[in-house]
Amino acid sequence: MSNKIKLLGVLATFAVLSACGETDAERTATGAVIGGAVAAVTGENIVNGALIGGAAGAVSCSVAPANPQCI
């Protein structure tokens, strides 16, 4: 059950990050903040959460290239 919740959280993060920021740097920073916050709430390592969130933000336009923010 816990893995399903984490998976949904990751998918939701990708959806949110694809709309945040106009540049790759802004999306990366937003992803790091969201990843750190999610890690803090779930009791995980905050630094790892920020790194994973930042990476997700950096590649978010690769995941959703049709998003108007990615053009």
C-alpha positions as CSV (number, residue, x, y, z in Angstrom):
1,M,0.0,0.0,0.0
2,S,2.8,2.4,0.9
3,N,4.5,1.9,-2.5
4,K,1.2,2.7,-4.3
5,I,0.9,6.0,-2.4
6,K,4.5,6.9,-3.2
7,L,3.9,6.1,-6.8
8,L,0.9,8.4,-6.9
9,G,2.9,11.1,-5.2
10,V,5.6,10.8,-7.9
11,L,3.1,11.0,-10.7
12,A,1.3,13.9,-9.1
13,T,4.7,15.7,-8.7
14,F,5.4,15.2,-12.4
15,A,2.0,16.7,-13.3
16,V,2.5,19.7,-11.0
17,L,6.1,20.3,-12.1
18,S,5.3,20.4,-15.7
19,A,3.3,23.6,-15.2
20,C,5.7,25.4,-12.8
21,G,8.3,27.7,-14.1
22,E,9.2,29.0,-17.5
23,T,12.8,27.9,-17.6
24,D,14.5,24.6,-16.8
25,A,16.2,26.2,-13.8
26,E,12.8,27.4,-12.4
27,R,11.3,23.9,-12.8
28,T,14.4,22.3,-11.2
29,A,14.2,24.7,-8.2
30,T,10.4,24.1,-7.8
31,G,10.9,20.4,-8.0
32,A,13.6,20.5,-5.3
33,V,11.3,22.4,-3.0
34,I,8.4,20.2,-3.6
35,G,10.5,17.0,-3.3
36,G,12.0,18.2,0.0
37,A,8.6,19.1,1.4
38,V,7.1,15.7,0.4
39,A,10.1,13.9,1.9
40,A,9.7,15.9,5.2
41,V,6.0,15.0,5.4
42,T,6.5,11.4,4.7
43,G,9.5,11.0,7.1
44,E,12.1,10.4,4.4
45,N,15.5,12.0,3.9
46,I,14.9,15.6,2.9
47,V,18.1,16.0,0.9
48,N,17.3,12.9,-1.1
49,G,13.8,14.2,-1.7
50,A,15.1,17.5,-2.9
51,L,17.5,15.8,-5.2
52,I,14.9,13.6,-6.7
53,G,12.4,16.4,-7.0
54,G,15.0,18.6,-8.7
55,A,15.8,15.9,-11.2
56,A,12.1,15.4,-11.8
57,G,11.6,19.1,-12.4
58,A,14.6,19.3,-14.7
59,V,13.1,16.6,-17.0
60,S,9.4,17.6,-16.6
61,C,9.2,19.0,-20.1
62,S,10.6,15.8,-21.5
63,V,7.7,14.0,-19.9
64,A,5.0,16.5,-21.0
65,P,6.4,18.4,-24.0
66,A,3.0,19.6,-25.2
67,N,2.6,21.7,-22.1
68,P,2.5,25.4,-23.0
69,Q,5.2,26.2,-20.5
70,C,7.6,23.9,-22.3
71,I,7.5,25.6,-25.6
